[in-house]
Amino acid sequence: AGEWAYGDGERIPIGIFYQTRKPTYEEKVLGERIPVKLKPGNIRSILEKHI
């Protein structure tokens, strides 16, 4: 990024000057681990056992 003299009469660029990719919260927490995918029927049986 540079400094611009607004009075010089040159056009001022407008738009994306640079982009950085930052990890999302889930990417930070999970890292390289793959989350477990539960089948819809599993949740009810687990809740019935523990509640």
mmCIF file as Biopython writes it, N, C-alpha, C and O atoms, coordinates in Angstrom:
data_model
#
loop_
_atom_site.group_PDB
_atom_site.id
_atom_site.type_symbol
_atom_site.label_atom_id
_atom_site.label_alt_id
_atom_site.label_comp_id
_atom_site.label_asym_id
_atom_site.label_entity_id
_atom_site.label_seq_id
_atom_site.pdbx_PDB_ins_code
_atom_site.Cartn_x
_atom_site.Cartn_y
_atom_site.Cartn_z
_atom_site.occupancy
_atom_site.B_iso_or_equiv
_atom_site.auth_seq_id
_atom_site.auth_asym_id
_atom_site.pdbx_PDB_model_num
ATOM 1   N N  . ALA A ? 1  ? 0.846   -1.175  0.000   1.0 0.0 1  A 1 
ATOM 2   C CA . ALA A ? 1  ? 0.000   0.000   0.000   1.0 0.0 1  A 1 
ATOM 3   C C  . ALA A ? 1  ? 0.887   1.232   0.000   1.0 0.0 1  A 1 
ATOM 4   O O  . ALA A ? 1  ? 1.944   1.254   0.629   1.0 0.0 1  A 1 
ATOM 5   N N  . GLY A ? 2  ? 0.452   2.232   -0.698  1.0 0.0 2  A 1 
ATOM 6   C CA . GLY A ? 2  ? 1.238   3.463   -0.768  1.0 0.0 2  A 1 
ATOM 7   C C  . GLY A ? 2  ? 0.430   4.649   -0.303  1.0 0.0 2  A 1 
ATOM 8   O O  . GLY A ? 2  ? -0.777  4.556   -0.081  1.0 0.0 2  A 1 
ATOM 9   N N  . GLU A ? 3  ? 1.117   5.770   -0.158  1.0 0.0 3  A 1 
ATOM 10  C CA . GLU A ? 3  ? 0.440   6.999   0.234   1.0 0.0 3  A 1 
ATOM 11  C C  . GLU A ? 3  ? 0.001   7.739   -1.023  1.0 0.0 3  A 1 
ATOM 12  O O  . GLU A ? 3  ? 0.666   7.677   -2.057  1.0 0.0 3  A 1 
ATOM 13  N N  . TRP A ? 4  ? -1.118  8.435   -0.926  1.0 0.0 4  A 1 
ATOM 14  C CA . TRP A ? 4  ? -1.651  9.149   -2.066  1.0 0.0 4  A 1 
ATOM 15  C C  . TRP A ? 4  ? -1.765  10.623  -1.741  1.0 0.0 4  A 1 
ATOM 16  O O  . TRP A ? 4  ? -2.211  11.004  -0.659  1.0 0.0 4  A 1 
ATOM 17  N N  . ALA A ? 5  ? -1.353  11.452  -2.699  1.0 0.0 5  A 1 
ATOM 18  C CA . ALA A ? 5  ? -1.538  12.897  -2.571  1.0 0.0 5  A 1 
ATOM 19  C C  . ALA A ? 5  ? -2.854  13.222  -3.265  1.0 0.0 5  A 1 
ATOM 20  O O  . ALA A ? 5  ? -2.942  13.185  -4.492  1.0 0.0 5  A 1 
ATOM 21  N N  . TYR A ? 6  ? -3.857  13.534  -2.491  1.0 0.0 6  A 1 
ATOM 22  C CA . TYR A ? 6  ? -5.200  13.711  -3.038  1.0 0.0 6  A 1 
ATOM 23  C C  . TYR A ? 6  ? -5.330  14.960  -3.909  1.0 0.0 6  A 1 
ATOM 24  O O  . TYR A ? 6  ? -6.282  15.056  -4.684  1.0 0.0 6  A 1 
ATOM 25  N N  . GLY A ? 7  ? -4.420  15.907  -3.812  1.0 0.0 7  A 1 
ATOM 26  C CA . GLY A ? 7  ? -4.514  17.127  -4.591  1.0 0.0 7  A 1 
ATOM 27  C C  . GLY A ? 7  ? -3.776  17.088  -5.911  1.0 0.0 7  A 1 
ATOM 28  O O  . GLY A ? 7  ? -3.834  18.068  -6.653  1.0 0.0 7  A 1 
ATOM 29  N N  . ASP A ? 8  ? -3.076  15.998  -6.251  1.0 0.0 8  A 1 
ATOM 30  C CA . ASP A ? 8  ? -2.282  15.922  -7.475  1.0 0.0 8  A 1 
ATOM 31  C C  . ASP A ? 8  ? -3.113  15.746  -8.738  1.0 0.0 8  A 1 
ATOM 32  O O  . ASP A ? 8  ? -2.594  15.948  -9.836  1.0 0.0 8  A 1 
ATOM 33  N N  . GLY A ? 9  ? -4.349  15.386  -8.622  1.0 0.0 9  A 1 
ATOM 34  C CA . GLY A ? 9  ? -5.178  15.191  -9.801  1.0 0.0 9  A 1 
ATOM 35  C C  . GLY A ? 9  ? -5.099  13.792  -10.371 1.0 0.0 9  A 1 
ATOM 36  O O  . GLY A ? 9  ? -5.804  13.486  -11.332 1.0 0.0 9  A 1 
ATOM 37  N N  . GLU A ? 10 ? -4.265  12.936  -9.813  1.0 0.0 10 A 1 
ATOM 38  C CA . GLU A ? 10 ? -4.204  11.551  -10.285 1.0 0.0 10 A 1 
ATOM 39  C C  . GLU A ? 10 ? -5.410  10.787  -9.760  1.0 0.0 10 A 1 
ATOM 40  O O  . GLU A ? 10 ? -5.993  11.135  -8.733  1.0 0.0 10 A 1 
ATOM 41  N N  . ARG A ? 11 ? -5.762  9.754   -10.480 1.0 0.0 11 A 1 
ATOM 42  C CA . ARG A ? 11 ? -6.882  8.928   -10.036 1.0 0.0 11 A 1 
ATOM 43  C C  . ARG A ? 11 ? -6.464  8.113   -8.817  1.0 0.0 11 A 1 
ATOM 44  O O  . ARG A ? 11 ? -5.340  7.620   -8.733  1.0 0.0 11 A 1 
ATOM 45  N N  . ILE A ? 12 ? -7.376  7.987   -7.898  1.0 0.0 12 A 1 
ATOM 46  C CA . ILE A ? 12 ? -7.125  7.220   -6.681  1.0 0.0 12 A 1 
ATOM 47  C C  . ILE A ? 12 ? -7.725  5.831   -6.871  1.0 0.0 12 A 1 
ATOM 48  O O  . ILE A ? 12 ? -8.922  5.706   -7.130  1.0 0.0 12 A 1 
ATOM 49  N N  . PRO A ? 13 ? -6.906  4.785   -6.747  1.0 0.0 13 A 1 
ATOM 50  C CA . PRO A ? 13 ? -7.440  3.432   -6.931  1.0 0.0 13 A 1 
ATOM 51  C C  . PRO A ? 13 ? -8.400  3.073   -5.798  1.0 0.0 13 A 1 
ATOM 52  O O  . PRO A ? 13 ? -8.136  3.335   -4.625  1.0 0.0 13 A 1 
ATOM 53  N N  . ILE A ? 14 ? -9.503  2.474   -6.179  1.0 0.0 14 A 1 
ATOM 54  C CA . ILE A ? 14 ? -10.483 2.025   -5.203  1.0 0.0 14 A 1 
ATOM 55  C C  . ILE A ? 14 ? -10.711 0.538   -5.443  1.0 0.0 14 A 1 
ATOM 56  O O  . ILE A ? 14 ? -10.929 0.112   -6.578  1.0 0.0 14 A 1 
ATOM 57  N N  . GLY A ? 15 ? -10.660 -0.234  -4.392  1.0 0.0 15 A 1 
ATOM 58  C CA . GLY A ? 15 ? -10.885 -1.668  -4.516  1.0 0.0 15 A 1 
ATOM 59  C C  . GLY A ? 15 ? -10.080 -2.410  -3.474  1.0 0.0 15 A 1 
ATOM 60  O O  . GLY A ? 15 ? -9.676  -1.845  -2.457  1.0 0.0 15 A 1 
ATOM 61  N N  . ILE A ? 16 ? -9.855  -3.667  -3.736  1.0 0.0 16 A 1 
ATOM 62  C CA . ILE A ? 16 ? -9.104  -4.512  -2.808  1.0 0.0 16 A 1 
ATOM 63  C C  . ILE A ? 16 ? -7.619  -4.290  -3.061  1.0 0.0 16 A 1 
ATOM 64  O O  . ILE A ? 16 ? -7.124  -4.547  -4.159  1.0 0.0 16 A 1 
ATOM 65  N N  . PHE A ? 17 ? -6.920  -3.817  -2.050  1.0 0.0 17 A 1 
ATOM 66  C CA . PHE A ? 17 ? -5.480  -3.591  -2.177  1.0 0.0 17 A 1 
ATOM 67  C C  . PHE A ? 17 ? -4.704  -4.870  -1.898  1.0 0.0 17 A 1 
ATOM 68  O O  . PHE A ? 17 ? -3.704  -5.151  -2.558  1.0 0.0 17 A 1 
ATOM 69  N N  . TYR A ? 18 ? -5.165  -5.642  -0.922  1.0 0.0 18 A 1 
ATOM 70  C CA . TYR A ? 18 ? -4.540  -6.921  -0.615  1.0 0.0 18 A 1 
ATOM 71  C C  . TYR A ? 18 ? -5.553  -7.780  0.126   1.0 0.0 18 A 1 
ATOM 72  O O  . TYR A ? 18 ? -6.508  -7.269  0.710   1.0 0.0 18 A 1 
ATOM 73  N N  . GLN A ? 19 ? -5.338  -9.075  0.096   1.0 0.0 19 A 1 
ATOM 74  C CA . GLN A ? 19 ? -6.203  -10.000 0.814   1.0 0.0 19 A 1 
ATOM 75  C C  . GLN A ? 19 ? -5.335  -10.927 1.639   1.0 0.0 19 A 1 
ATOM 76  O O  . GLN A ? 19 ? -4.256  -11.338 1.213   1.0 0.0 19 A 1 
ATOM 77  N N  . THR A ? 20 ? -5.814  -11.247 2.810   1.0 0.0 20 A 1 
ATOM 78  C CA . THR A ? 20 ? -5.162  -12.262 3.630   1.0 0.0 20 A 1 
ATOM 79  C C  . THR A ? 20 ? -6.215  -13.275 4.032   1.0 0.0 20 A 1 
ATOM 80  O O  . THR A ? 20 ? -7.368  -12.924 4.282   1.0 0.0 20 A 1 
ATOM 81  N N  . ARG A ? 21 ? -5.817  -14.510 4.090   1.0 0.0 21 A 1 
ATOM 82  C CA . ARG A ? 21 ? -6.734  -15.556 4.518   1.0 0.0 21 A 1 
ATOM 83  C C  . ARG A ? 21 ? -6.407  -15.900 5.955   1.0 0.0 21 A 1 
ATOM 84  O O  . ARG A ? 21 ? -5.274  -16.256 6.279   1.0 0.0 21 A 1 
ATOM 85  N N  . LYS A ? 22 ? -7.399  -15.792 6.808   1.0 0.0 22 A 1 
ATOM 86  C CA . LYS A ? 22 ? -7.229  -16.147 8.213   1.0 0.0 22 A 1 
ATOM 87  C C  . LYS A ? 22 ? -8.108  -17.352 8.504   1.0 0.0 22 A 1 
ATOM 88  O O  . LYS A ? 22 ? -9.204  -17.472 7.956   1.0 0.0 22 A 1 
ATOM 89  N N  . PRO A ? 23 ? -7.632  -18.246 9.367   1.0 0.0 23 A 1 
ATOM 90  C CA . PRO A ? 23 ? -8.440  -19.428 9.679   1.0 0.0 23 A 1 
ATOM 91  C C  . PRO A ? 23 ? -9.703  -19.058 10.447  1.0 0.0 23 A 1 
ATOM 92  O O  . PRO A ? 23 ? -9.712  -18.124 11.249  1.0 0.0 23 A 1 
ATOM 93  N N  . THR A ? 24 ? -10.759 -19.805 10.186  1.0 0.0 24 A 1 
ATOM 94  C CA . THR A ? 24 ? -12.008 -19.597 10.914  1.0 0.0 24 A 1 
ATOM 95  C C  . THR A ? 24 ? -11.876 -20.173 12.317  1.0 0.0 24 A 1 
ATOM 96  O O  . THR A ? 24 ? -10.899 -20.858 12.621  1.0 0.0 24 A 1 
ATOM 97  N N  . TYR A ? 25 ? -12.852 -19.898 13.167  1.0 0.0 25 A 1 
ATOM 98  C CA . TYR A ? 25 ? -12.836 -20.424 14.531  1.0 0.0 25 A 1 
ATOM 99  C C  . TYR A ? 25 ? -12.783 -21.952 14.517  1.0 0.0 25 A 1 
ATOM 100 O O  . TYR A ? 25 ? -12.019 -22.559 15.268  1.0 0.0 25 A 1 
ATOM 101 N N  . GLU A ? 26 ? -13.599 -22.569 13.658  1.0 0.0 26 A 1 
ATOM 102 C CA . GLU A ? 26 ? -13.628 -24.022 13.584  1.0 0.0 26 A 1 
ATOM 103 C C  . GLU A ? 26 ? -12.280 -24.582 13.138  1.0 0.0 26 A 1 
ATOM 104 O O  . GLU A ? 26 ? -11.833 -25.602 13.662  1.0 0.0 26 A 1 
ATOM 105 N N  . GLU A ? 27 ? -11.636 -23.934 12.190  1.0 0.0 27 A 1 
ATOM 106 C CA . GLU A ? 27 ? -10.327 -24.398 11.733  1.0 0.0 27 A 1 
ATOM 107 C C  . GLU A ? 27 ? -9.289  -24.290 12.841  1.0 0.0 27 A 1 
ATOM 108 O O  . GLU A ? 27 ? -8.422  -25.155 12.964  1.0 0.0 27 A 1 
ATOM 109 N N  . LYS A ? 28 ? -9.368  -23.235 13.650  1.0 0.0 28 A 1 
ATOM 110 C CA . LYS A ? 28 ? -8.435  -23.089 14.767  1.0 0.0 28 A 1 
ATOM 111 C C  . LYS A ? 28 ? -8.650  -24.178 15.803  1.0 0.0 28 A 1 
ATOM 112 O O  . LYS A ? 28 ? -7.690  -24.773 16.292  1.0 0.0 28 A 1 
ATOM 113 N N  . VAL A ? 29 ? -9.912  -24.442 16.141  1.0 0.0 29 A 1 
ATOM 114 C CA . VAL A ? 29 ? -10.228 -25.410 17.192  1.0 0.0 29 A 1 
ATOM 115 C C  . VAL A ? 29 ? -9.952  -26.838 16.731  1.0 0.0 29 A 1 
ATOM 116 O O  . VAL A ? 29 ? -9.334  -27.619 17.454  1.0 0.0 29 A 1 
ATOM 117 N N  . LEU A ? 30 ? -10.411 -27.177 15.529  1.0 0.0 30 A 1 
ATOM 118 C CA . LEU A ? 30 ? -10.282 -28.548 15.054  1.0 0.0 30 A 1 
ATOM 119 C C  . LEU A ? 30 ? -8.894  -28.861 14.512  1.0 0.0 30 A 1 
ATOM 120 O O  . LEU A ? 30 ? -8.437  -29.999 14.619  1.0 0.0 30 A 1 
ATOM 121 N N  . GLY A ? 31 ? -8.228  -27.896 13.943  1.0 0.0 31 A 1 
ATOM 122 C CA . GLY A ? 31 ? -6.924  -28.157 13.343  1.0 0.0 31 A 1 
ATOM 123 C C  . GLY A ? 31 ? -7.069  -29.125 12.185  1.0 0.0 31 A 1 
ATOM 124 O O  . GLY A ? 31 ? -7.862  -28.891 11.273  1.0 0.0 31 A 1 
ATOM 125 N N  . GLU A ? 32 ? -6.319  -30.197 12.213  1.0 0.0 32 A 1 
ATOM 126 C CA . GLU A ? 32 ? -6.364  -31.200 11.147  1.0 0.0 32 A 1 
ATOM 127 C C  . GLU A ? 32 ? -7.335  -32.331 11.462  1.0 0.0 32 A 1 
ATOM 128 O O  . GLU A ? 32 ? -7.525  -33.224 10.636  1.0 0.0 32 A 1 
ATOM 129 N N  . ARG A ? 33 ? -7.955  -32.309 12.645  1.0 0.0 33 A 1 
ATOM 130 C CA . ARG A ? 33 ? -8.876  -33.378 13.031  1.0 0.0 33 A 1 
ATOM 131 C C  . ARG A ? 33 ? -10.153 -33.303 12.209  1.0 0.0 33 A 1 
ATOM 132 O O  . ARG A ? 33 ? -10.612 -32.218 11.852  1.0 0.0 33 A 1 
ATOM 133 N N  . ILE A ? 34 ? -10.708 -34.441 11.919  1.0 0.0 34 A 1 
ATOM 134 C CA . ILE A ? 34 ? -11.954 -34.522 11.165  1.0 0.0 34 A 1 
ATOM 135 C C  . ILE A ? 34 ? -13.089 -34.707 12.167  1.0 0.0 34 A 1 
ATOM 136 O O  . ILE A ? 34 ? -13.042 -35.633 12.977  1.0 0.0 34 A 1 
ATOM 137 N N  . PRO A ? 35 ? -14.103 -33.852 12.131  1.0 0.0 35 A 1 
ATOM 138 C CA . PRO A ? 35 ? -15.209 -34.001 13.083  1.0 0.0 35 A 1 
ATOM 139 C C  . PRO A ? 35 ? -16.016 -35.271 12.815  1.0 0.0 35 A 1 
ATOM 140 O O  . PRO A ? 35 ? -16.122 -35.727 11.677  1.0 0.0 35 A 1 
ATOM 141 N N  . VAL A ? 36 ? -16.576 -35.824 13.872  1.0 0.0 36 A 1 
ATOM 142 C CA . VAL A ? 36 ? -17.385 -37.034 13.762  1.0 0.0 36 A 1 
ATOM 143 C C  . VAL A ? 36 ? -18.766 -36.651 13.241  1.0 0.0 36 A 1 
ATOM 144 O O  . VAL A ? 36 ? -19.361 -35.674 13.695  1.0 0.0 36 A 1 
ATOM 145 N N  . LYS A ? 37 ? -19.258 -37.411 12.308  1.0 0.0 37 A 1 
ATOM 146 C CA . LYS A ? 37 ? -20.597 -37.162 11.778  1.0 0.0 37 A 1 
ATOM 147 C C  . LYS A ? 37 ? -21.536 -38.212 12.367  1.0 0.0 37 A 1 
ATOM 148 O O  . LYS A ? 37 ? -21.356 -39.412 12.156  1.0 0.0 37 A 1 
ATOM 149 N N  . LEU A ? 38 ? -22.538 -37.744 13.107  1.0 0.0 38 A 1 
ATOM 150 C CA . LEU A ? 38 ? -23.514 -38.644 13.702  1.0 0.0 38 A 1 
ATOM 151 C C  . LEU A ? 38 ? -24.679 -38.852 12.751  1.0 0.0 38 A 1 
ATOM 152 O O  . LEU A ? 38 ? -25.070 -37.949 12.012  1.0 0.0 38 A 1 
ATOM 153 N N  . LYS A ? 39 ? -25.217 -40.044 12.784  1.0 0.0 39 A 1 
ATOM 154 C CA . LYS A ? 39 ? -26.428 -40.315 12.022  1.0 0.0 39 A 1 
ATOM 155 C C  . LYS A ? 39 ? -27.597 -39.739 12.806  1.0 0.0 39 A 1 
ATOM 156 O O  . LYS A ? 39 ? -27.530 -39.692 14.034  1.0 0.0 39 A 1 
ATOM 157 N N  . PRO A ? 40 ? -28.655 -39.304 12.156  1.0 0.0 40 A 1 
ATOM 158 C CA . PRO A ? 40 ? -29.784 -38.689 12.863  1.0 0.0 40 A 1 
ATOM 159 C C  . PRO A ? 40 ? -30.369 -39.559 13.969  1.0 0.0 40 A 1 
ATOM 160 O O  . PRO A ? 40 ? -30.807 -39.017 14.984  1.0 0.0 40 A 1 
ATOM 161 N N  . GLY A ? 41 ? -30.396 -40.873 13.822  1.0 0.0 41 A 1 
ATOM 162 C CA . GLY A ? 41 ? -30.972 -41.761 14.827  1.0 0.0 41 A 1 
ATOM 163 C C  . GLY A ? 41 ? -30.104 -41.917 16.065  1.0 0.0 41 A 1 
ATOM 164 O O  . GLY A ? 41 ? -30.623 -42.250 17.130  1.0 0.0 41 A 1 
ATOM 165 N N  . ASN A ? 42 ? -28.815 -41.689 15.962  1.0 0.0 42 A 1 
ATOM 166 C CA . ASN A ? 42 ? -27.904 -41.905 17.079  1.0 0.0 42 A 1 
ATOM 167 C C  . ASN A ? 42 ? -28.141 -40.947 18.234  1.0 0.0 42 A 1 
ATOM 168 O O  . ASN A ? 42 ? -27.972 -41.336 19.390  1.0 0.0 42 A 1 
ATOM 169 N N  . ILE A ? 43 ? -28.513 -39.751 17.968  1.0 0.0 43 A 1 
ATOM 170 C CA . ILE A ? 43 ? -28.612 -38.727 19.005  1.0 0.0 43 A 1 
ATOM 171 C C  . ILE A ? 43 ? -29.702 -39.079 20.013  1.0 0.0 43 A 1 
ATOM 172 O O  . ILE A ? 43 ? -29.481 -38.948 21.217  1.0 0.0 43 A 1 
ATOM 173 N N  . ARG A ? 44 ? -30.852 -39.514 19.562  1.0 0.0 44 A 1 
ATOM 174 C CA . ARG A ? 44 ? -31.947 -39.849 20.476  1.0 0.0 44 A 1 
ATOM 175 C C  . ARG A ? 44 ? -31.555 -40.995 21.404  1.0 0.0 44 A 1 
ATOM 176 O O  . ARG A ? 44 ? -31.821 -40.926 22.604  1.0 0.0 44 A 1 
ATOM 177 N N  . SER A ? 45 ? -30.930 -42.045 20.877  1.0 0.0 45 A 1 
ATOM 178 C CA . SER A ? 45 ? -30.540 -43.175 21.726  1.0 0.0 45 A 1 
ATOM 179 C C  . SER A ? 45 ? -29.476 -42.764 22.737  1.0 0.0 45 A 1 
ATOM 180 O O  . SER A ? 45 ? -29.486 -43.252 23.868  1.0 0.0 45 A 1 
ATOM 181 N N  . ILE A ? 46 ? -28.577 -41.896 22.362  1.0 0.0 46 A 1 
ATOM 182 C CA . ILE A ? 46 ? -27.550 -41.412 23.292  1.0 0.0 46 A 1 
ATOM 183 C C  . ILE A ? 46 ? -28.194 -40.594 24.397  1.0 0.0 46 A 1 
ATOM 184 O O  . ILE A ? 46 ? -27.844 -40.752 25.566  1.0 0.0 46 A 1 
ATOM 185 N N  . LEU A ? 47 ? -29.128 -39.723 24.046  1.0 0.0 47 A 1 
ATOM 186 C CA . LEU A ? 47 ? -29.807 -38.910 25.054  1.0 0.0 47 A 1 
ATOM 187 C C  . LEU A ? 47 ? -30.623 -39.772 26.010  1.0 0.0 47 A 1 
ATOM 188 O O  . LEU A ? 47 ? -30.641 -39.509 27.213  1.0 0.0 47 A 1 
ATOM 189 N N  . GLU A ? 48 ? -31.294 -40.788 25.499  1.0 0.0 48 A 1 
ATOM 190 C CA . GLU A ? 48 ? -32.092 -41.667 26.357  1.0 0.0 48 A 1 
ATOM 191 C C  . GLU A ? 48 ? -31.221 -42.424 27.351  1.0 0.0 48 A 1 
ATOM 192 O O  . GLU A ? 48 ? -31.653 -42.673 28.476  1.0 0.0 48 A 1 
ATOM 193 N N  . LYS A ? 49 ? -30.017 -42.792 26.963  1.0 0.0 49 A 1 
ATOM 194 C CA . LYS A ? 49 ? -29.113 -43.512 27.867  1.0 0.0 49 A 1 
ATOM 195 C C  . LYS A ? 49 ? -28.576 -42.610 28.970  1.0 0.0 49 A 1 
ATOM 196 O O  . LYS A ? 49 ? -28.390 -43.066 30.098  1.0 0.0 49 A 1 
ATOM 197 N N  . HIS A ? 50 ? -28.328 -41.352 28.670  1.0 0.0 50 A 1 
ATOM 198 C CA . HIS A ? 50 ? -27.629 -40.472 29.608  1.0 0.0 50 A 1 
ATOM 199 C C  . HIS A ? 50 ? -28.522 -39.480 30.328  1.0 0.0 50 A 1 
ATOM 200 O O  . HIS A ? 50 ? -28.053 -38.771 31.219  1.0 0.0 50 A 1 
ATOM 201 N N  . ILE A ? 51 ? -29.788 -39.408 29.971  1.0 0.0 51 A 1 
ATOM 202 C CA . ILE A ? 51 ? -30.660 -38.440 30.658  1.0 0.0 51 A 1 
ATOM 203 C C  . ILE A ? 51 ? -31.699 -39.186 31.468  1.0 0.0 51 A 1 
ATOM 204 O O  . ILE A ? 51 ? -32.534 -38.564 32.124  1.0 0.0 51 A 1 
#
